[in-house]
Amino acid sequence: MSSDSVDTILAQWKIVRPDLDCSSMGVVGRLRRTSNVWQDKMEKVFKAHELSSIEFDMMATMRRSDPSGITPTELYKTLMLSSGAVSTRLEKLVQRGLIERVYSEQDRRSCKVVLTPQGIELIDSALVDHVDNMDGMLAVLTDEEQQQMADLLRKVLVAGQKT
């Protein structure tokens, strides 16, 4: 197995702090570096579709949600964004004709947001390219290794959410 820049860092720590087990630094460091590399690769796909990563996430959330729409509150809670950030992005997507607001007949203050046909077409196209991109990012791993990684990361994520 070839070495990476994290191996160099770990070797340096072993020299100056041989008493300290820094193996966790190797795992976390590689996850962080991998996340940065993958984020850049994903941003390129979103940009090719004239979307930011947040806009992609918002539209993908709408696409996989109830076809009658989702409230902006549900959207920002799902995406863990501030209501202001969601409102600003929603307005830009409305102006681009990718989503529309559907107001409640009972309460005009209440609304849902839905994808327009143009929005569905865009997110479906971006989604295909996004999945292809992620498949390429994971191609170095076998299907079994990908499943192992997913299981291990799920375990870490679930444990982290409990604290």
N, C-alpha and C positions, 0 to 999 in steps of 0.2 A: 504494500500500500504506500502510495506517495505521501510526502509530508506537505503541510500547508503553513501559512504564516502563524497560525495559532501554536503549532508545534514549536516554532522558534521562541515564541513568548513563554511557553511552558518551560522550555529548556533554560531560558534566562532566569526564570523564577526559581528553578531547581538549584541553580548556582548560588543565587543570593539569599534564598530562603529554603534550604534543604529540609528544614524542620516542618514546612507547611505543605500539606497535600493540596495542590492547585488543580487537581483533575476536574473539579466542577467548573473551573474557569474555562477549561477546554470545551466543555459541552455548551455552556452559556455563550462563550465567545463565538463558537461556530454557528450557533443558532442566530445570534445577532448579525453576524457577517452574512450568513445565508439569507436572512430576511432582507438585508439591504440590497444584496445582489438581485434577489427575486423581485423586490419592490421596483427596482429600476426596469427590469424586464416587463413587468406588468404595466408600468406607466407608459411604456412605448406602445403597447397594444391599445390602451385606453386613448392615448394621444392620436393614434392612427384613426380612431373613430370620433375624434374631436370631443372627448370626454375626459374629465378629471377622474381620479380614483373614487372620490366621494360621489360624483355624479353617477358613475358606473354602479357603485354600491346602492345608491338610492333607487336607480331605475331597475336594477336586478331584484331588489327587495320588492318593488312594486310588481314586477313581472311574476314573481313566485307567490305573491299574496292573492287575496280575494280579488277576483276580476272587477268587483264593484267598487274597489278602491281601498285605500288605507288612509288613515288620518295622519296629518303631519306629526302629531304626538306619538302615534304608534311608530312612525318612521324614525323619529329621533331617538326613541327608546330602543328600538331594534338595532340601530347603528351606533348607539352610544355617542351621539353628537349633541351639541347644545341646540336648543330650539331656534336660536338666532342663526346658527350655521345652516340648519336645515331650511329655514324660511328663505334665506338669501339664495341658496342653491335652487330651491324649488322655483323661485321667481325667474331665475335665469332659464330653467328648463321650460317653464311656461312660455317665456318670450321666444324661445327657439321652436315652439310648437311640438315639443316632445311629450309634455304632460299637460293635463288640464285639471282645474279644480271643479269639483262637482259639489254644489252647495245643497245642504239638507232643505227639504221643503218645509219641515217643521221648525227649523231654527237656522236662519240665514247666517248666523255666526259660526255654525258648524259646517265643516266641509271635509271631503275626502279628495285625494289626488289619484288620478288614473293616467296610465300611459295612453297617448294618442296612437293611432295606427302607425304614424311615422316613428313614434317612440318605441313601439313594439318591434318594428323592423330594425331600428338601430340597435336596441339592446340584444335582440336575437343574433344579429350579425357580430356584435362585439363579444357576446358570450361564446360563440363558436371559436372565435380567434383566441379568447382568453383561455378556454379549456385546452385548445391545441398548444398554447404557450406553456400552460402548467404541465401538460403531458411531457413537453420537451424538457422542462426544468427537472422533472423527476425521472427522465429516461435513463439516467445513470443507475437507477435502482431497479431491481426485479420487482414484479408484482408482489411477491411475498415480502420483500424488504419495504416496499411502500406501505403495505398493510401493517407491518411491524412498527414502522415509524409513526403512522397515523395512531396506532394503539398507544404507543409510548407518549406521544405528544398529548393525546387526549387525557391520559393519566396525569401528566404534569399540569395540564391546563385545569382540569377538574380540581386537583389538589390546591392549586393556586387561587382558585375562585372561592375556596372555603375559608381562606385566611383573611 
